[in-house]
Amino acid sequence: MAVLKLPRFYPIFDNYEWLARMLPLGVRFCQLRVKNLTPGVTRLQVRESLKLAADHGAMLVVNDHWQIAIDEGASWVHLGQEDLDSASISALRSAGVRLGISTHDWSELHRALSLQADYVALGPVYPTILKKMKWSPQGLERVSDWKSLLPSTPLCAIGGMTTERAAGVLAAGADTISVVTDITLHAHPERRVQEWLEVTQ
């Protein structure tokens, strides 16, 4: 089975405004992760972000909000382990939506494989300030271990990613690298995205 090829740079943004700034720079695969908004505002964010991504020839992954993603014609959804408990995988598959799944340990990897995830995310690879996690940093050896079990499924590395770490993460086996705060908390986000695009060419 041929491996699905994904762009090696996979930034995650928490609103449409970030996408409007970054997609024109050449980002071709990204995630919209909106939290704590009303259903109506969430739907509008998803709708406008999908339109913007299409205008720039980019793939947009919708985090969590799987029903809105189906309703709005998204091609990708990303779900965490908790979200899998309430999501309808059959509805996603019937709608032709590709699925990315977060994993942190062997049992979660097994679950992702049983659901035939279109990509598997492993994290946090390095210490991260994005959110509190019960898992210790996984390290590059775990990236290699995961990839050995995913010969036909793209592996996404996330957590504590910087441009300086990118080469090592890719060499360890990651197919794509998710980046959040290294961009959104950077003094010059556009410049940082351009640096990411260069190191992941």
Contacts in CASP RR format, 6 or more apart in sequence:
PFRMAT RR
TARGET T0000
AUTHOR 0000-0000-0000
METHOD contacts of the structure
MODEL  1
MAVLKLPRFYPIFDNYEWLARMLPLGVRFCQLRVKNLTPGVTRLQVRESL
KLAADHGAMLVVNDHWQIAIDEGASWVHLGQEDLDSASISALRSAGVRLG
ISTHDWSELHRALSLQADYVALGPVYPTILKKMKWSPQGLERVSDWKSLL
PSTPLCAIGGMTTERAAGVLAAGADTISVVTDITLHAHPERRVQEWLEVT
Q
1 152 0 8 1.000
2 152 0 8 1.000
3 151 0 8 1.000
3 152 0 8 1.000
3 153 0 8 1.000
3 154 0 8 1.000
3 175 0 8 1.000
4 118 0 8 1.000
4 119 0 8 1.000
4 153 0 8 1.000
4 154 0 8 1.000
5 154 0 8 1.000
5 175 0 8 1.000
6 29 0 8 1.000
6 119 0 8 1.000
6 154 0 8 1.000
6 156 0 8 1.000
6 175 0 8 1.000
6 176 0 8 1.000
7 28 0 8 1.000
7 29 0 8 1.000
7 59 0 8 1.000
7 176 0 8 1.000
7 200 0 8 1.000
8 170 0 8 1.000
8 175 0 8 1.000
8 176 0 8 1.000
8 177 0 8 1.000
8 200 0 8 1.000
8 201 0 8 1.000
9 27 0 8 1.000
9 28 0 8 1.000
9 29 0 8 1.000
9 176 0 8 1.000
9 177 0 8 1.000
9 179 0 8 1.000
9 196 0 8 1.000
9 197 0 8 1.000
9 200 0 8 1.000
10 29 0 8 1.000
10 30 0 8 1.000
10 31 0 8 1.000
10 156 0 8 1.000
10 176 0 8 1.000
10 177 0 8 1.000
10 178 0 8 1.000
10 179 0 8 1.000
11 22 0 8 1.000
11 27 0 8 1.000
11 30 0 8 1.000
11 31 0 8 1.000
11 178 0 8 1.000
11 179 0 8 1.000
11 180 0 8 1.000
11 183 0 8 1.000
11 193 0 8 1.000
11 196 0 8 1.000
12 30 0 8 1.000
12 31 0 8 1.000
12 33 0 8 1.000
12 63 0 8 1.000
12 178 0 8 1.000
12 179 0 8 1.000
12 180 0 8 1.000
13 19 0 8 1.000
13 22 0 8 1.000
13 30 0 8 1.000
13 31 0 8 1.000
13 32 0 8 1.000
13 33 0 8 1.000
13 184 0 8 1.000
14 32 0 8 1.000
14 33 0 8 1.000
14 34 0 8 1.000
14 35 0 8 1.000
14 184 0 8 1.000
15 32 0 8 1.000
15 34 0 8 1.000
15 45 0 8 1.000
16 32 0 8 1.000
16 45 0 8 1.000
16 48 0 8 1.000
16 49 0 8 1.000
16 52 0 8 1.000
18 184 0 8 1.000
19 30 0 8 1.000
19 32 0 8 1.000
19 49 0 8 1.000
19 52 0 8 1.000
19 53 0 8 1.000
19 60 0 8 1.000
20 52 0 8 1.000
21 189 0 8 1.000
21 190 0 8 1.000
22 30 0 8 1.000
22 183 0 8 1.000
22 189 0 8 1.000
22 190 0 8 1.000
22 193 0 8 1.000
23 30 0 8 1.000
23 52 0 8 1.000
23 53 0 8 1.000
23 55 0 8 1.000
23 56 0 8 1.000
23 58 0 8 1.000
24 56 0 8 1.000
25 190 0 8 1.000
25 193 0 8 1.000
25 194 0 8 1.000
25 197 0 8 1.000
26 56 0 8 1.000
26 58 0 8 1.000
26 197 0 8 1.000
27 56 0 8 1.000
27 58 0 8 1.000
27 193 0 8 1.000
27 197 0 8 1.000
28 56 0 8 1.000
28 57 0 8 1.000
28 58 0 8 1.000
28 59 0 8 1.000
29 58 0 8 1.000
29 59 0 8 1.000
29 61 0 8 1.000
29 176 0 8 1.000
30 53 0 8 1.000
30 58 0 8 1.000
30 59 0 8 1.000
30 60 0 8 1.000
30 61 0 8 1.000
31 60 0 8 1.000
31 61 0 8 1.000
31 62 0 8 1.000
31 63 0 8 1.000
31 78 0 8 1.000
31 178 0 8 1.000
32 45 0 8 1.000
32 46 0 8 1.000
32 49 0 8 1.000
32 60 0 8 1.000
32 61 0 8 1.000
32 62 0 8 1.000
32 63 0 8 1.000
33 63 0 8 1.000
33 64 0 8 1.000
33 78 0 8 1.000
34 42 0 8 1.000
34 45 0 8 1.000
34 46 0 8 1.000
34 63 0 8 1.000
34 65 0 8 1.000
35 64 0 8 1.000
37 45 0 8 1.000
39 68 0 8 1.000
42 65 0 8 1.000
42 68 0 8 1.000
43 68 0 8 1.000
43 71 0 8 1.000
43 72 0 8 1.000
46 62 0 8 1.000
46 65 0 8 1.000
46 68 0 8 1.000
46 69 0 8 1.000
46 72 0 8 1.000
46 74 0 8 1.000
47 72 0 8 1.000
49 60 0 8 1.000
50 60 0 8 1.000
50 62 0 8 1.000
50 72 0 8 1.000
50 73 0 8 1.000
50 74 0 8 1.000
53 59 0 8 1.000
53 60 0 8 1.000
59 75 0 8 1.000
59 76 0 8 1.000
60 74 0 8 1.000
60 75 0 8 1.000
60 76 0 8 1.000
61 74 0 8 1.000
61 76 0 8 1.000
61 77 0 8 1.000
61 78 0 8 1.000
61 100 0 8 1.000
62 68 0 8 1.000
62 69 0 8 1.000
62 72 0 8 1.000
62 74 0 8 1.000
62 76 0 8 1.000
62 77 0 8 1.000
62 78 0 8 1.000
63 77 0 8 1.000
63 78 0 8 1.000
63 79 0 8 1.000
64 78 0 8 1.000
64 79 0 8 1.000
64 80 0 8 1.000
64 83 0 8 1.000
65 77 0 8 1.000
66 77 0 8 1.000
66 79 0 8 1.000
66 83 0 8 1.000
66 87 0 8 1.000
66 88 0 8 1.000
66 91 0 8 1.000
66 92 0 8 1.000
66 97 0 8 1.000
67 88 0 8 1.000
67 91 0 8 1.000
69 76 0 8 1.000
69 77 0 8 1.000
69 97 0 8 1.000
70 91 0 8 1.000
70 92 0 8 1.000
70 95 0 8 1.000
70 97 0 8 1.000
73 95 0 8 1.000
74 97 0 8 1.000
75 96 0 8 1.000
75 97 0 8 1.000
75 98 0 8 1.000
76 97 0 8 1.000
76 98 0 8 1.000
76 99 0 8 1.000
76 100 0 8 1.000
76 118 0 8 1.000
77 87 0 8 1.000
77 92 0 8 1.000
77 97 0 8 1.000
77 98 0 8 1.000
77 99 0 8 1.000
77 100 0 8 1.000
78 99 0 8 1.000
78 100 0 8 1.000
78 101 0 8 1.000
78 102 0 8 1.000
78 121 0 8 1.000
79 87 0 8 1.000
79 99 0 8 1.000
79 100 0 8 1.000
79 101 0 8 1.000
79 102 0 8 1.000
80 101 0 8 1.000
80 102 0 8 1.000
81 101 0 8 1.000
81 102 0 8 1.000
81 103 0 8 1.000
81 104 0 8 1.000
81 108 0 8 1.000
81 111 0 8 1.000
84 101 0 8 1.000
84 111 0 8 1.000
84 115 0 8 1.000
89 99 0 8 1.000
89 115 0 8 1.000
92 99 0 8 1.000
93 99 0 8 1.000
98 118 0 8 1.000
98 119 0 8 1.000
99 115 0 8 1.000
99 116 0 8 1.000
99 117 0 8 1.000
99 118 0 8 1.000
100 112 0 8 1.000
100 117 0 8 1.000
100 118 0 8 1.000
100 119 0 8 1.000
100 120 0 8 1.000
100 121 0 8 1.000
100 156 0 8 1.000
101 108 0 8 1.000
101 111 0 8 1.000
101 112 0 8 1.000
101 115 0 8 1.000
101 117 0 8 1.000
101 119 0 8 1.000
101 120 0 8 1.000
101 121 0 8 1.000
102 108 0 8 1.000
102 121 0 8 1.000
102 123 0 8 1.000
103 109 0 8 1.000
103 111 0 8 1.000
103 112 0 8 1.000
103 120 0 8 1.000
103 121 0 8 1.000
103 122 0 8 1.000
103 123 0 8 1.000
103 146 0 8 1.000
104 122 0 8 1.000
104 123 0 8 1.000
104 133 0 8 1.000
104 135 0 8 1.000
104 138 0 8 1.000
105 135 0 8 1.000
109 120 0 8 1.000
109 122 0 8 1.000
109 146 0 8 1.000
109 149 0 8 1.000
112 120 0 8 1.000
113 120 0 8 1.000
113 149 0 8 1.000
113 150 0 8 1.000
113 153 0 8 1.000
117 153 0 8 1.000
118 153 0 8 1.000
118 154 0 8 1.000
119 153 0 8 1.000
119 154 0 8 1.000
119 155 0 8 1.000
119 156 0 8 1.000
119 175 0 8 1.000
119 176 0 8 1.000
120 146 0 8 1.000
120 150 0 8 1.000
120 153 0 8 1.000
120 154 0 8 1.000
120 155 0 8 1.000
120 156 0 8 1.000
121 155 0 8 1.000
121 156 0 8 1.000
121 157 0 8 1.000
121 158 0 8 1.000
121 178 0 8 1.000
122 138 0 8 1.000
122 142 0 8 1.000
122 143 0 8 1.000
122 146 0 8 1.000
122 155 0 8 1.000
122 156 0 8 1.000
122 157 0 8 1.000
122 158 0 8 1.000
122 174 0 8 1.000
123 135 0 8 1.000
123 138 0 8 1.000
123 157 0 8 1.000
123 158 0 8 1.000
123 159 0 8 1.000
124 133 0 8 1.000
124 135 0 8 1.000
124 137 0 8 1.000
124 138 0 8 1.000
124 158 0 8 1.000
124 159 0 8 1.000
124 160 0 8 1.000
125 137 0 8 1.000
125 138 0 8 1.000
125 139 0 8 1.000
125 140 0 8 1.000
125 142 0 8 1.000
125 143 0 8 1.000
125 157 0 8 1.000
125 158 0 8 1.000
125 159 0 8 1.000
125 160 0 8 1.000
125 161 0 8 1.000
125 169 0 8 1.000
126 137 0 8 1.000
126 139 0 8 1.000
126 159 0 8 1.000
126 160 0 8 1.000
126 161 0 8 1.000
126 165 0 8 1.000
127 137 0 8 1.000
127 159 0 8 1.000
127 160 0 8 1.000
128 159 0 8 1.000
128 160 0 8 1.000
128 181 0 8 1.000
129 160 0 8 1.000
129 181 0 8 1.000
130 159 0 8 1.000
130 160 0 8 1.000
130 180 0 8 1.000
130 181 0 8 1.000
140 168 0 8 1.000
140 169 0 8 1.000
140 172 0 8 1.000
141 172 0 8 1.000
143 155 0 8 1.000
143 157 0 8 1.000
143 169 0 8 1.000
143 172 0 8 1.000
143 173 0 8 1.000
143 174 0 8 1.000
144 172 0 8 1.000
144 173 0 8 1.000
146 155 0 8 1.000
147 155 0 8 1.000
147 172 0 8 1.000
147 173 0 8 1.000
147 174 0 8 1.000
147 175 0 8 1.000
154 175 0 8 1.000
154 176 0 8 1.000
155 173 0 8 1.000
155 174 0 8 1.000
155 175 0 8 1.000
155 176 0 8 1.000
156 174 0 8 1.000
156 175 0 8 1.000
156 176 0 8 1.000
156 177 0 8 1.000
156 178 0 8 1.000
157 169 0 8 1.000
157 172 0 8 1.000
157 174 0 8 1.000
157 176 0 8 1.000
157 177 0 8 1.000
157 178 0 8 1.000
158 177 0 8 1.000
158 178 0 8 1.000
158 180 0 8 1.000
159 178 0 8 1.000
159 180 0 8 1.000
160 181 0 8 1.000
160 182 0 8 1.000
161 169 0 8 1.000
161 177 0 8 1.000
161 178 0 8 1.000
161 179 0 8 1.000
161 180 0 8 1.000
161 182 0 8 1.000
162 182 0 8 1.000
163 182 0 8 1.000
163 192 0 8 1.000
163 195 0 8 1.000
163 196 0 8 1.000
163 199 0 8 1.000
166 177 0 8 1.000
166 196 0 8 1.000
166 199 0 8 1.000
166 200 0 8 1.000
167 199 0 8 1.000
169 177 0 8 1.000
170 177 0 8 1.000
170 200 0 8 1.000
177 200 0 8 1.000
179 196 0 8 1.000
182 192 0 8 1.000
182 196 0 8 1.000
183 189 0 8 1.000
183 192 0 8 1.000
183 193 0 8 1.000
183 196 0 8 1.000
186 192 0 8 1.000
END
